[in-house]
Amino acid sequence: MKMLILLEGEQRCTKIFFFDGKGAVKFQEVQRLTVEINMANEKWDALMQSKMHQESAIRELKMEIGSLTEQNHSSELLIQQLRGEINSLRDSKGEL
């Protein structure tokens, strides 16, 4: 038995043809495999949708990380500035 599978876009199988030695098509087998292919395509679609959602979530988290990193850097600079002011006040107090 020979089988011809036609693929179209995104690795989706759209048509299957079975031929026996005389060229007859076995429709029951084609119908069964068509159902399997449709189920596999639905799973593929669900996986691709999930992948897109996860990639979107990752992009958002990366943006949040960038924002928090910037905020952390600003806070560190402020802490250094305040430590300098504290040291200046201690020095001034010591002179009194």
PAVEXKE-906812 format. One record per residue: x negated, y negated, z negated of N, C-alpha, C, CB in turn. Coordinates in nm, 2 decimals. Atoms other than C-alpha are relative to their C-alpha. Glycine has a CB too. Layout:
REM PAVEXKE-906812
ATOM, n_xx, n_yy, n_zz, ca_xx, ca_yy, ca_zz, c_xx, c_yy, c_zz, cb_xx, cb_yy, cb_zz
ATOM, X, Y, Z, X, Y, Z, X, Y, Z, X, Y, Z .
...
This chain:
REM PAVEXKE-906812
ATOM, n_xx, n_yy, n_zz, ca_xx, ca_yy, ca_zz, c_xx, c_yy, c_zz, cb_xx, cb_yy, cb_zz
ATOM, -0.08, 0.12, 0.00, 0.00, 0.00, 0.00, -0.09, -0.12, 0.00, 0.10, 0.00, -0.12 .
ATOM, 0.07, 0.12, -0.01, -0.13, -0.34, 0.09, 0.08, -0.12, -0.06, -0.04, -0.04, 0.14 .
ATOM, -0.07, 0.11, 0.07, -0.05, -0.66, -0.10, -0.06, -0.13, 0.05, 0.00, 0.01, -0.15 .
ATOM, 0.04, 0.13, -0.04, -0.07, -1.02, 0.02, 0.06, -0.10, -0.10, 0.04, -0.04, 0.14 .
ATOM, -0.04, 0.10, 0.10, -0.06, -1.30, -0.25, -0.03, -0.13, 0.05, -0.06, 0.03, -0.14 .
ATOM, 0.02, 0.14, -0.04, -0.02, -1.66, -0.15, 0.00, -0.09, -0.12, 0.11, -0.05, 0.10 .
ATOM, 0.01, 0.09, 0.11, -0.14, -1.92, -0.40, 0.02, -0.14, 0.05, -0.14, 0.02, -0.07 .
ATOM, -0.01, 0.14, -0.03, -0.04, -2.28, -0.40, -0.03, -0.08, -0.13, 0.14, -0.04, 0.05 .
ATOM, 0.02, 0.10, 0.11, -0.16, -2.57, -0.63, -0.01, 0.06, -0.14, 0.09, -0.10, 0.01 .
ATOM, 0.01, -0.03, 0.15, -0.28, -2.52, -0.99, 0.00, 0.15, -0.02, 0.10, -0.07, -0.08 .
ATOM, 0.01, -0.15, 0.02, -0.34, -2.14, -0.94, 0.13, 0.06, -0.02, -0.09, 0.02, -0.13 .
ATOM, -0.14, -0.06, 0.01, 0.03, -2.07, -0.91, 0.02, 0.09, 0.12, 0.11, -0.11, 0.00 .
ATOM, -0.04, -0.10, -0.10, 0.13, -1.76, -0.73, 0.14, -0.03, 0.04, -0.02, 0.15, -0.05 .
ATOM, -0.13, 0.03, -0.04, 0.43, -1.84, -0.52, 0.07, 0.11, 0.09, 0.00, -0.13, 0.08 .
ATOM, -0.06, -0.11, -0.09, 0.48, -1.54, -0.28, -0.09, 0.12, -0.01, 0.01, -0.05, 0.14 .
ATOM, 0.07, -0.12, -0.01, 0.39, -1.18, -0.28, 0.07, 0.09, 0.10, 0.00, 0.08, -0.14 .
ATOM, -0.06, -0.09, -0.10, 0.44, -0.94, 0.01, -0.07, 0.14, -0.02, -0.02, -0.06, 0.14 .
ATOM, 0.05, -0.14, 0.01, 0.40, -0.56, -0.02, 0.03, 0.07, 0.13, 0.06, 0.07, -0.12 .
ATOM, -0.02, -0.08, -0.12, 0.36, -0.34, 0.28, -0.05, 0.14, -0.02, -0.08, -0.07, 0.12 .
ATOM, 0.05, -0.13, 0.00, 0.34, 0.03, 0.29, -0.05, 0.04, 0.14, 0.12, 0.10, -0.04 .
ATOM, 0.06, -0.04, -0.13, 0.19, 0.23, 0.58, 0.09, -0.04, 0.12, -0.03, 0.14, 0.00 .
ATOM, -0.08, 0.02, -0.11, 0.49, 0.16, 0.79, 0.04, -0.15, 0.01, 0.13, 0.08, 0.00 .
ATOM, -0.03, 0.14, 0.00, 0.52, -0.21, 0.71, 0.12, -0.04, -0.07, 0.01, -0.05, 0.14 .
ATOM, -0.12, 0.03, 0.07, 0.83, -0.19, 0.50, -0.03, -0.07, -0.13, 0.08, 0.13, -0.03 .
ATOM, 0.02, 0.07, 0.12, 0.86, -0.43, 0.21, 0.08, 0.06, -0.11, 0.05, -0.15, 0.02 .
ATOM, -0.06, -0.06, 0.12, 0.94, -0.29, -0.14, 0.06, -0.11, -0.08, -0.10, 0.09, -0.08 .
ATOM, -0.07, 0.11, 0.07, 1.19, -0.54, -0.27, 0.01, 0.01, -0.15, 0.13, -0.03, 0.06 .
ATOM, -0.02, -0.01, 0.15, 1.24, -0.40, -0.62, -0.14, -0.04, -0.06, 0.04, 0.14, -0.03 .
ATOM, 0.13, 0.03, 0.05, 0.87, -0.42, -0.68, -0.03, -0.15, 0.01, -0.12, 0.08, 0.06 .
ATOM, 0.01, 0.14, -0.02, 0.86, -0.77, -0.54, 0.08, -0.08, -0.10, 0.03, -0.04, 0.15 .
ATOM, -0.09, 0.07, 0.10, 1.15, -0.88, -0.76, -0.06, 0.01, -0.14, 0.14, 0.06, 0.00 .
ATOM, 0.06, -0.02, 0.13, 0.98, -0.73, -1.07, -0.12, -0.09, -0.02, -0.03, 0.14, -0.02 .
ATOM, 0.13, 0.08, 0.01, 0.65, -0.90, -1.00, 0.03, -0.15, 0.01, -0.09, 0.04, 0.12 .
ATOM, -0.04, 0.14, -0.01, 0.83, -1.23, -0.91, 0.04, -0.05, -0.14, 0.11, -0.02, 0.10 .
ATOM, -0.04, 0.04, 0.14, 0.98, -1.23, -1.26, -0.12, -0.02, -0.08, 0.10, 0.11, -0.06 .
ATOM, 0.12, 0.01, 0.08, 0.64, -1.16, -1.41, -0.08, -0.13, 0.04, -0.09, 0.12, 0.02 .
ATOM, 0.08, 0.12, -0.05, 0.48, -1.44, -1.20, 0.07, -0.12, -0.05, -0.01, 0.00, 0.15 .
ATOM, -0.07, 0.11, 0.05, 0.75, -1.68, -1.30, -0.02, -0.02, -0.15, 0.15, 0.01, 0.03 .
ATOM, 0.03, 0.01, 0.15, 0.70, -1.60, -1.67, -0.15, -0.05, -0.02, 0.02, 0.14, -0.06 .
ATOM, 0.14, 0.05, 0.01, 0.32, -1.64, -1.62, -0.01, -0.15, 0.03, -0.09, 0.09, 0.09 .
ATOM, 0.01, 0.14, -0.04, 0.37, -1.97, -1.45, 0.06, -0.09, -0.11, 0.08, -0.02, 0.13 .
ATOM, -0.06, 0.08, 0.11, 0.60, -2.09, -1.74, -0.10, -0.01, -0.11, 0.13, 0.07, -0.04 .
ATOM, 0.10, 0.00, 0.11, 0.33, -1.99, -1.99, -0.11, -0.10, 0.04, -0.06, 0.14, -0.02 .
ATOM, 0.11, 0.09, -0.04, 0.07, -2.17, -1.78, 0.05, -0.15, -0.02, -0.03, 0.02, 0.15 .
ATOM, -0.05, 0.13, 0.01, 0.29, -2.48, -1.77, 0.00, -0.05, -0.15, 0.14, -0.01, 0.05 .
ATOM, 0.00, 0.02, 0.14, 0.33, -2.46, -2.15, -0.14, -0.03, -0.05, 0.07, 0.11, -0.08 .
ATOM, 0.14, 0.02, 0.04, -0.04, -2.43, -2.20, -0.06, -0.13, 0.05, -0.09, 0.12, 0.05 .
ATOM, 0.05, 0.12, -0.06, -0.11, -2.72, -1.97, 0.06, -0.12, -0.08, 0.03, -0.01, 0.15 .
ATOM, -0.07, 0.10, 0.08, 0.15, -2.93, -2.16, -0.07, -0.02, -0.14, 0.15, 0.03, -0.01 .
ATOM, 0.07, 0.00, 0.13, -0.01, -2.84, -2.49, -0.14, -0.06, 0.01, -0.01, 0.15, -0.06 .
ATOM, 0.13, 0.06, -0.03, -0.35, -2.92, -2.35, 0.00, -0.15, 0.01, -0.07, 0.06, 0.12 .
ATOM, -0.01, 0.14, -0.01, -0.24, -3.26, -2.25, 0.03, -0.07, -0.13, 0.11, -0.03, 0.11 .
ATOM, -0.03, 0.06, 0.13, -0.09, -3.33, -2.59, -0.12, 0.00, -0.09, 0.12, 0.07, -0.07 .
ATOM, 0.12, -0.01, 0.08, -0.40, -3.22, -2.76, -0.11, -0.10, 0.04, -0.06, 0.14, 0.00 .
ATOM, 0.09, 0.10, -0.05, -0.62, -3.43, -2.53, 0.04, -0.14, -0.04, -0.02, 0.01, 0.15 .
ATOM, -0.05, 0.13, 0.04, -0.40, -3.73, -2.61, -0.03, -0.02, -0.15, 0.15, -0.01, 0.03 .
ATOM, 0.03, 0.02, 0.14, -0.43, -3.67, -2.98, -0.15, -0.02, -0.03, 0.05, 0.13, -0.08 .
ATOM, 0.15, 0.02, 0.02, -0.81, -3.64, -2.95, -0.04, -0.14, 0.03, -0.07, 0.11, 0.09 .
ATOM, 0.04, 0.14, -0.04, -0.83, -3.97, -2.77, 0.05, -0.10, -0.11, 0.07, -0.04, 0.14 .
ATOM, -0.05, 0.09, 0.11, -0.62, -4.14, -3.04, -0.09, 0.01, -0.12, 0.15, 0.04, -0.03 .
ATOM, 0.08, -0.01, 0.11, -0.83, -3.99, -3.31, -0.14, -0.06, 0.02, -0.02, 0.15, -0.04 .
ATOM, 0.13, 0.06, -0.03, -1.15, -4.10, -3.14, 0.01, -0.15, -0.01, -0.05, 0.04, 0.14 .
ATOM, -0.02, 0.14, 0.01, -1.01, -4.45, -3.12, 0.00, -0.04, -0.15, 0.12, -0.05, 0.07 .
ATOM, -0.02, 0.03, 0.14, -0.92, -4.44, -3.49, -0.14, 0.02, -0.07, 0.10, 0.10, -0.07 .
ATOM, 0.13, -0.01, 0.05, -1.27, -4.31, -3.57, -0.09, -0.12, 0.03, -0.07, 0.13, 0.05 .
ATOM, 0.07, 0.12, -0.04, -1.42, -4.60, -3.38, 0.03, -0.12, -0.08, 0.02, -0.03, 0.15 .
ATOM, -0.05, 0.12, 0.08, -1.21, -4.85, -3.56, -0.04, 0.02, -0.15, 0.16, 0.00, 0.00 .
ATOM, 0.04, -0.02, 0.14, -1.29, -4.69, -3.90, -0.15, -0.02, -0.02, 0.04, 0.14, -0.05 .
ATOM, 0.15, 0.02, 0.01, -1.66, -4.69, -3.82, -0.03, -0.14, 0.00, -0.07, 0.07, 0.12 .
ATOM, 0.03, 0.15, 0.00, -1.65, -5.06, -3.74, 0.04, -0.06, -0.13, 0.09, -0.06, 0.12 .
ATOM, -0.05, 0.06, 0.13, -1.45, -5.13, -4.06, -0.11, 0.04, -0.10, 0.13, 0.06, -0.03 .
ATOM, 0.10, -0.05, 0.09, -1.71, -4.92, -4.25, -0.13, -0.09, 0.01, -0.03, 0.15, 0.02 .
ATOM, 0.12, 0.08, -0.02, -2.00, -5.12, -4.10, 0.02, -0.14, -0.06, -0.03, -0.01, 0.15 .
ATOM, -0.03, 0.14, 0.06, -1.83, -5.45, -4.19, 0.00, 0.00, -0.15, 0.14, -0.05, 0.06 .
ATOM, 0.00, -0.01, 0.15, -1.77, -5.33, -4.54, -0.14, 0.01, -0.06, 0.08, 0.12, -0.04 .
ATOM, 0.14, -0.01, 0.04, -2.14, -5.23, -4.57, -0.07, -0.13, 0.00, -0.07, 0.10, 0.08 .
ATOM, 0.07, 0.14, -0.01, -2.25, -5.58, -4.46, 0.06, -0.09, -0.11, 0.03, -0.06, 0.14 .
ATOM, -0.05, 0.08, 0.11, -2.01, -5.74, -4.71, -0.05, 0.04, -0.13, 0.16, 0.02, 0.00 .
ATOM, 0.06, -0.06, 0.13, -2.14, -5.51, -4.99, -0.14, -0.06, -0.02, 0.00, 0.15, 0.00 .
ATOM, 0.14, 0.05, 0.01, -2.50, -5.62, -4.91, 0.00, -0.15, -0.03, -0.07, 0.03, 0.14 .
ATOM, -0.01, 0.14, 0.03, -2.39, -5.98, -4.91, 0.03, -0.03, -0.14, 0.10, -0.07, 0.10 .
ATOM, -0.04, 0.02, 0.14, -2.22, -5.95, -5.24, -0.11, 0.04, -0.10, 0.13, 0.08, -0.03 .
ATOM, 0.12, -0.04, 0.08, -2.52, -5.77, -5.39, -0.10, -0.11, -0.01, -0.06, 0.13, 0.05 .
ATOM, 0.09, 0.11, 0.00, -2.73, -6.06, -5.28, 0.05, -0.11, -0.09, -0.02, -0.05, 0.14 .
ATOM, -0.06, 0.11, 0.09, -2.49, -6.31, -5.45, -0.01, 0.04, -0.14, 0.14, -0.02, 0.04 .
ATOM, 0.01, -0.04, 0.14, -2.49, -6.10, -5.77, -0.14, -0.02, -0.04, 0.04, 0.15, -0.01 .
ATOM, 0.14, 0.02, 0.04, -2.87, -6.10, -5.77, -0.03, -0.15, -0.02, -0.09, 0.07, 0.10 .
ATOM, 0.02, 0.15, 0.02, -2.87, -6.48, -5.72, 0.06, -0.05, -0.13, 0.05, -0.07, 0.12 .
ATOM, -0.06, 0.04, 0.12, -2.63, -6.52, -6.00, -0.08, 0.05, -0.12, 0.15, 0.05, -0.01 .
ATOM, 0.08, -0.05, 0.11, -2.84, -6.30, -6.23, -0.13, -0.09, -0.02, -0.04, 0.15, 0.03 .
ATOM, 0.12, 0.08, 0.01, -3.15, -6.50, -6.14, 0.03, -0.14, -0.06, -0.06, -0.02, 0.14 .
ATOM, -0.04, 0.13, 0.05, -2.96, -6.83, -6.21, 0.03, 0.01, -0.15, 0.12, -0.05, 0.07 .
ATOM, -0.03, -0.02, 0.14, -2.84, -6.69, -6.54, -0.13, 0.01, -0.08, 0.09, 0.12, -0.02 .
ATOM, 0.13, -0.02, 0.07, -3.19, -6.59, -6.64, -0.08, -0.13, -0.01, -0.09, 0.10, 0.08 .
ATOM, 0.06, 0.13, 0.01, -3.31, -6.94, -6.57, 0.06, -0.09, -0.11, 0.00, -0.07, 0.13 .
ATOM, -0.06, 0.08, 0.10, -3.06, -7.09, -6.81, -0.04, 0.03, -0.13, 0.15, 0.01, 0.01 .
